Amino acid sequence: MKSKWLATVVILSLGLNLALAGYILGARSKSFGGFDPTRQYIRWARHLPESRRADLRPIIRGHFSSMRPHINNLREGQKNLRRAVAAEPFTSQLLEQTLQQLRKEHLNAQKLGHKSFVLFVQSLTPDERRQLAADLGKRSQRHHRKPDRLRMENH
């Protein structure tokens, strides 16, 4: 009985480690949008002329300032996840609660990101919207080179 319980814990631990590794690799991925192609619109804006980027800066600043608390909460949730997985004694209930809270925070951050995306798209010209639509979800070198950073300061 004890070996069956131990095997279950080892398999569960391995599965969680693989899931966490996948999450980390996905978050660090250089793909344009990953599972949510709306995530990288700020990077996409780098190819716009400076005058257009200047017009869009207030939206981008608003996005960053509104996302900051969610990013902090997600980091804390990841710490809590590591604690729940390593806890002795291990309880699946704590792990499930931690995952549920992390999922809730991801959803809240995604909703806010989508709201920012709508504001951004509303501010684009028809040609820019067509280009963004064509680029959504694409993995393009144009979005991965290290161009001049989208400067957040006013000029």
C-alpha positions as CSV (number, residue, x, y, z in Angstrom):
1,M,0.0,0.0,0.0
2,K,2.8,2.4,0.9
3,S,4.6,1.8,-2.4
4,K,1.4,2.5,-4.3
5,W,1.0,5.8,-2.4
6,L,4.6,6.7,-3.1
7,A,4.3,5.9,-6.8
8,T,1.2,8.1,-7.0
9,V,3.1,11.0,-5.3
10,V,6.1,10.6,-7.7
11,I,3.8,10.5,-10.8
12,L,1.9,13.5,-9.5
13,S,5.1,15.4,-8.8
14,L,6.6,14.5,-12.2
15,G,3.4,15.7,-13.9
16,L,3.4,19.0,-12.0
17,N,7.1,19.6,-12.7
18,L,6.4,19.0,-16.4
19,A,3.4,21.3,-16.4
20,L,5.5,24.0,-14.6
21,A,8.4,23.6,-17.0
22,G,6.0,23.8,-20.0
23,Y,4.4,27.0,-18.5
24,I,7.9,28.6,-18.0
25,L,9.0,27.7,-21.5
26,G,5.8,28.9,-23.0
27,A,6.0,32.2,-21.1
28,R,9.6,32.7,-22.3
29,S,8.7,31.7,-25.9
30,K,9.6,34.0,-28.6
31,S,6.5,33.3,-30.6
32,F,4.4,36.3,-31.5
33,G,1.4,35.4,-29.4
34,G,1.6,31.9,-28.0
35,F,-1.9,30.8,-27.2
36,D,-3.2,34.3,-27.0
37,P,-1.9,36.3,-30.1
38,T,-3.3,39.5,-28.6
39,R,-0.5,39.5,-25.9
40,Q,2.3,40.8,-28.1
41,Y,0.6,43.8,-29.7
42,I,3.1,46.2,-28.0
43,R,6.0,44.4,-29.6
44,W,4.1,44.6,-33.0
45,A,3.9,48.4,-32.5
46,R,7.6,48.7,-32.7
47,H,7.5,48.5,-36.5
48,L,5.3,51.6,-36.7
49,P,6.8,55.0,-37.4
50,E,7.9,57.0,-34.4
51,S,5.0,59.5,-34.8
52,R,2.4,56.7,-34.6
53,R,4.2,55.1,-31.6
54,A,4.0,58.5,-29.9
55,D,0.3,58.6,-30.5
56,L,-0.1,55.1,-29.0
57,R,2.1,55.6,-26.0
58,P,-0.7,56.6,-23.6
59,I,-2.5,53.4,-24.3
60,I,0.7,51.4,-23.9
61,R,1.5,53.2,-20.6
62,G,-2.0,52.5,-19.4
63,H,-1.6,48.8,-20.2
64,F,1.7,48.5,-18.3
65,S,0.4,50.4,-15.2
66,S,-2.8,48.5,-15.1
67,M,-1.1,45.1,-15.6
68,R,1.6,45.7,-12.9
69,P,-0.6,44.4,-9.9
70,H,-1.6,41.3,-11.9
71,I,2.0,40.5,-12.8
72,N,2.9,40.8,-9.1
73,N,0.0,38.6,-8.2
74,L,1.0,36.0,-10.8
75,R,4.5,36.0,-9.4
76,E,3.2,35.5,-5.9
77,G,0.9,32.7,-7.2
78,Q,3.9,31.0,-8.8
79,K,5.7,31.1,-5.4
80,N,2.6,29.7,-3.8
81,L,2.5,26.9,-6.4
82,R,6.1,25.9,-5.6
83,R,5.4,26.0,-1.9
84,A,2.2,23.8,-2.4
85,V,4.1,21.3,-4.5
86,A,7.0,21.1,-2.0
87,A,4.8,21.2,1.1
88,E,5.3,18.5,3.8
89,P,3.0,17.0,4.4
90,F,1.7,17.3,0.8
91,T,-2.0,18.0,0.5
92,S,-3.7,17.9,-2.9
93,Q,-6.4,20.3,-1.5
94,L,-3.8,23.0,-1.0
95,L,-2.4,22.4,-4.5
96,E,-5.8,22.5,-6.1
97,Q,-6.7,25.8,-4.2
98,T,-3.3,27.3,-5.3
99,L,-3.9,26.3,-8.9
100,Q,-7.4,27.7,-8.8
101,Q,-6.2,31.1,-7.5
102,L,-3.4,31.1,-10.1
103,R,-6.0,30.4,-12.9
104,K,-8.3,33.1,-11.6
105,E,-5.4,35.6,-11.7
106,H,-4.4,34.6,-15.2
107,L,-8.0,35.1,-16.3
108,N,-8.1,38.6,-14.7
109,A,-4.9,39.6,-16.4
110,Q,-6.0,38.2,-19.7
111,K,-9.3,40.2,-19.5
112,L,-7.4,43.4,-18.7
113,G,-5.0,42.7,-21.6
114,H,-7.8,42.2,-24.0
115,K,-9.4,45.5,-22.9
116,S,-6.1,47.2,-23.6
117,F,-5.9,45.4,-26.9
118,V,-9.3,46.7,-27.9
119,L,-8.2,50.3,-27.0
120,F,-5.1,49.8,-29.0
121,V,-6.8,48.5,-32.1
122,Q,-9.4,51.2,-32.0
123,S,-6.6,53.7,-32.3
124,L,-5.1,52.2,-35.4
125,T,-5.7,53.3,-38.9
126,P,-7.5,50.9,-41.3
127,D,-4.2,50.0,-42.9
128,E,-2.5,49.4,-39.6
129,R,-5.5,47.2,-38.5
130,R,-5.2,45.1,-41.6
131,Q,-1.4,44.7,-41.1
132,L,-2.0,43.7,-37.4
133,A,-4.7,41.2,-38.5
134,A,-2.3,39.7,-41.0
135,D,0.5,39.5,-38.3
136,L,-1.6,38.1,-35.4
137,G,-0.2,34.7,-34.4
138,K,2.6,34.8,-36.9
139,R,6.2,34.2,-36.0
140,S,8.1,36.9,-37.8
141,Q,11.6,38.0,-37.7
142,R,10.4,41.6,-37.9
143,H,9.0,41.2,-34.4
144,H,12.1,39.5,-32.9
145,R,14.9,41.7,-34.0
146,K,16.0,44.2,-31.5
147,P,14.8,47.5,-32.9
148,D,14.9,50.7,-31.1
149,R,12.9,50.2,-28.0
150,L,9.4,51.6,-27.9
151,R,10.3,54.5,-25.8
152,M,7.9,55.3,-23.1
153,E,9.2,58.8,-22.4
154,N,7.8,61.8,-24.2
155,H,9.8,63.6,-26.8
